[in-house]
Amino acid sequence: MVNLAVAALSKKIAGWTAGIHESDAFMNLLGSAFHIRWYHVFMTIAFLVANTWNYQLNRMWTFKTATIVSWWRGFFPFLATGLVAFIASQVVATLLMNETSPIALSSEIFDDSTGFRTKFYWALVISILVSMPVNFIVNKYWTFKKPKSKVVVETDPV
């Protein structure tokens, strides 16, 4: 929900202040025919905010029984895991937003006439749903795994 809210807010602010549409080109990729689009930027901002928020919530509730290291030491593996899921979500969103993609969302149905018919929002929701299970499983077994217990062998002083 945080991811969706921040992405929607970013899109609204960019539209109000600069007249930016989410499919407009933000930056060219090394002189190629490909571009980073504004929706990639909105998704990146949303990911960074939501990832930080989710880490704190996971730390407080979901994995509270796990022995946890310092906040920063636990955050970076969580962020790395999140980046893998984020890349997957970017690929899915790009395929859904790109008109030439075989899985592109239909512009006839998603014509941006209302919030429920906004292609970017649906691409974002679908991309989040695709990346969430992987993100959870990797976090469970890597970021919040229980540390290996140290075995202390006592020797007889005799």
ABEGO torsion letter per residue (X at the ends): XAAAAAAAAAAAAAAAAAGBBAABBABBBGGBABBBBAAAAAAAAAAAAAAAAAAAAAAAAAAAABBBBBAAAAAAAAAAAAAAAAAAAAAAAAAAABAABAABBBAAABAGABAAABAAAAAAAAAAAAAAAAAAAAAAAAAABBBBBBBBBBBBAX
